[in-house]
Amino acid sequence: MMENGSEIEGADEERPPVSAPPRGRQYRPVGSSDRAVIEMSSMEEAGSSSDVPLRNIKVGPDGNSNANAQEGSSVSNGERESKLELFGFDSLVNILGLKSMTGEQLAAPSSPRDGEDVAITLGRPKPAQPKMGTLMGVFVPCLQNILGIIYYIRFSWIVGMAGIGGSLLLVAFCVACTFLTGISLSAIATNGAMKGGGPYYLIGRALGPEVGVSIGLCFFLGNAVAGAMYVLGAVETFLDAVPAAGFFKESVTLVNNTLVNGTETAGTATISTPSLHDLQLYGIIITILLVFIVFGGVKMINRVAPAFLIPVLFSLVCIFIGIFAAPRRNAKSSITGLSATTFRDNWSSKYQRTNNAGVPDPNGSNSWDFNALVGLFFPAVTGIMAGSNRSASLKDTQKSIPVGTLSAILTTTLLYFISVLLFGALATREELLTDRLLTATIAWPIPAIIYVGIILSTLGAALQALTGAPRLLAAIANDDILPVLSPFKVSEGGEPYLATLFTAFICIACVVIGNLDLITPTITMFFLLCYGGVNLSCFLLDLLDAPSWRPRWKFHHWSLSLVGALLCIVIMFSISWTFTVVSLALASLIYYYVSIKGKAGDWGDGFKSAYFQLALRSLRSLGASQVHPKNWYPIPLIFCRPWGKLPENVPCHPKLADFANCVKKKGRGMSIFVSILDGDYHDLAEDAKTACRQLATYIEYKKCEGVAEIVVAPSMSDGFRGLIQTMGLGNLKPNIVVMRYPEIWRRENLTQIPSTFVSIINDCIVANKAVVIVKGLDEWPNEYQRQYGTIDLYWIVKDGGLMLLLSQLLLTKESFESCKIQVFCIAEEDTEAEELKADVKKFLYDLRMQAEVFVVTLSSGAQNQDESFDAFTSAQKRISEYLSEMRESASREGRPLMADGKVVTLNEEKIGKFLNTMLKLNSTVLKYSRMAAVVLVSLPPPPESQPAYFYMEYMDLLVENVPRMLIVRGYRRDVVTLFT
């Protein structure tokens, strides 16, 4: 194999001179007939007539070509191609062929300017959008999303309520969920090239498009609404710090019966909150400003993100300096500084009731416990998907996503653990519970720094949400699963402007609402739903361990992913089972909508791999031994090759699928639709693929559970013989061959049909396959045509109960459910009719089959059937003429009697006996079953050493004037059983 950068070396013999290459190269269009190569042709310009030897070309990794001027190393185009002629490829590596291995198949562009996503020039590469590395692309966005307002205004309060021990457990519990999710995310993200869409792309490719789109859209909504929550948090903090900035009057809340030093005190406390109109006004303005930043693209975001993050980090430094410097002058006595006594007093939890402002109140409306604190604190650990959301903008997703995401999780986790210990030793429990902004109180040098940190941290999180959410929506739209999302598609490397406007609209709508208390928990549910999907995806892929599962991130195991998924579910229900049900219901509705309205997509998801492994395991468990009659299922091989011609683009008789459903209980089971093309396989391979697609479309249209197979063979007989031997695996081989009776063979003078028809029946007998031949297929009822009357069985030979079973299966269909079954036992004249009838009734009773039984003899039914006798006379005449022609031909050529390419021995007495038997049987059927909905009769085997033409005459006499008949032959085993 020739790699980039390898030298193309030639032999030392003399090369013929060729024209000098022009100053520019021109590429010929790539057509659909091209192989997996992109060929170049030098177009000679006017005036460039100088001839120089073609020099050795060395292709570097960047695609630029450098000429090697060493003599004797030049290679002509023809010789260079001849070296790889054996492999069928040119010496140039195909860029499209390589890219197709990284994901979905890419269509070759018709010309270089049409292929926007592939640069195939040997000169300057096509300019691409700037890509981000690990720090700015993953670590900083994750850090900005994780570090939010909860740390500043609620973390110390949580330490006071849960105690140091409970807070450490709380942080560990919540972080365990996100850390395990980060491990699962790292494993999936390093298992191949990753396009835009982040978690949606990973979940969709692992669990299928329906699950991926439903969770992806929920995650998009969660990010869009979270952006509004961050904006409102920043505005509220700003108005709290600068009340004069409000244009409207503040709302004032009076709180009674507060707790001071653990004892209830009568009195009131005044709590001022900004006006709703101020929140709406400032929120809309800030959202619009953030949208303008997002519109600036990756470059603008990279420039602005540090401006939001650096002050936040500085505020954290100021908090820690203030903690170690406490207590300072004029500090409250409840701020003790780092004290072992305070640490010991705050170690245990003290859950109590609070009012809406979080102030302890025995009569407060809010009751707190560990589960409630999980719901309050968990948003402080979310945001780990901020980096993967912008996967399309990363230089190296397989390196950046694991390193950046896990580094951000570990960094914030360390910060939270240290903060729990420091806050617990810094102030008394009452101070921790009553001072909402304890971080601002202790900050060095002034509290205003914390307000700046809160505002910028929330704005940074809002910026990341408004950056990631549109890219997520654009990735879902680009997969073209939901046509309704088509307007949000973007070209590769483009900015999702329309998706950004839609995200901004949702964000502004939520800002206008102002109060997000009702929908904020749903945001957390959507995040947890996404985390659970990532963990479940990794669990499934790791457990199945398909050959394609080779992640570069080695620190993972399916058990860790399973624990992570279970943690997500536990946290969802511990926060609020109501919101959990709402979020799951919304995801289920989207899933249902996608499954109905969405386009089919096969992404090689884990469920397909699971189905495949389950099928293999089930196939092995079935073994190769015969299936017990209780577990026997019909697996019909539907022979679609018509006797004659069907209209163009009609791959199968329209009624064959209807009949195939009739031989399966409630339509369940597998049918194999096969057709045979006469000819050479190399010539008709493409035609066979086209025919197979048409047949598969037909099966799907008829809603029949089955698969399509097309075989190319020299003749129909040869093709069917190969099919009957090789089709199926183990005990999943077809056991019934279903085909249409060739009623047209004499009318259209198709002389090749008799030998083919007999050959197929003989092959089925040798291969021990049951046969069902449908006469009157054109009149076979569909599911809407209800039949009345009877289903008549003419039971002549033992067939393992197949004819009885088929009649019962017909009764399960709506079209035949109003019919009754009649069983006609064909007996000899000297048979005890009543005794045989009683035995058959007892047998049917034990089989749980209801049917009326009749015992008839062939002689009793052969009277007054003039139409049968006329057909009998005509058949005799035709057979006599055919026999005379055979004898004349044999006498003239001096050879024995031959038919269908083999020697035959004719016994005219036997021929007459066969004709007589068919006459009597047809007369009996017409006498008792002329008005039956369908007649089932045993199929006689083709007699040996007789021409196939004679057998067709026998069969024509059997089916004469019977509008709808199933001719059935069982095989050497029972398909029904008497025992439970």
Secondary structure, DSSP 8 states (H G I E B T S, - for coil): ---TT-B----SS----EE---SS-B-----TT--S----B----TT---EE---EEEE-TTS-EEEE--TT----HHHHHHHTGGGT--SS--HHHHHHTTSS-----SSTTT-TT----SSS-------B-HIIIIIHHHHHHHS-HHHHHTHHHHHHHHHHHHHHHHHHHHHHHHHHHHHHHHHHHTSS---TTTHHHHHHHHH-HHHHHHHHHHHHHHHHHHHHHHHHHHHHHHHHH-GGG-SS--EEEEEEEEEETTEEEEEEEEEEE--HHHHHHHHHHHHHHHHHHHHTHHHHHHHHHHHHHHHHHHHHHHHHHHHHH-S-TT--TTB--S-HHHHHHTSS----EE-TTS-B-TT-SEE--HHHHHHHHGGGT--TTHHHHTGGGBS-HHHHHHHHHHHHHHHHHHHHHHHHHHHHHHB-HHHHHH-TTHHHHH-SS-THHHHHHHHHHHHHHHHHHHHHHHHHHHHHHHTTS-GGGGGG---TT---HHHHHHHHHHHHHHHHH---TTTHHHHHHHHHHHHHHHHHHHHHHHHH--TT---S-----HHHHHHHHHHHHHHHHHH-HHHHHHHHHHHHHHHHHHHHHS-------HHHHHHHHHHHHHHHHH-SS---GGG----EEEE---SS---TT--S-TTHHHHHHHTSGGG-S-EEEEEEEES-HHHHHHHHHHHHHHHHHHHHHTT--EEEEEEEESSHHHHHHHHHHHSS-GGGS--EEEEE--TTTTTTT-TTHHHHHHHHHHHHHHTT-EEEEEE-GGG---TTS---SEEEEEE-S--TTHHHHHHHHHHTSTTTTT-EEEEEEEE-TTS-HHHHHHHHHHHHHHTT---EEEEEEGGGG-SS-HHHHHHHHHHHHHHHHHHHHHHHHHHHHT---EETTEE----HHHHHHHHHHHHHHHHHHHHHHTT-SEEEEE-----TTS-HHHHHHHHHHHHTT-SSEEEEE--SS-S--S--
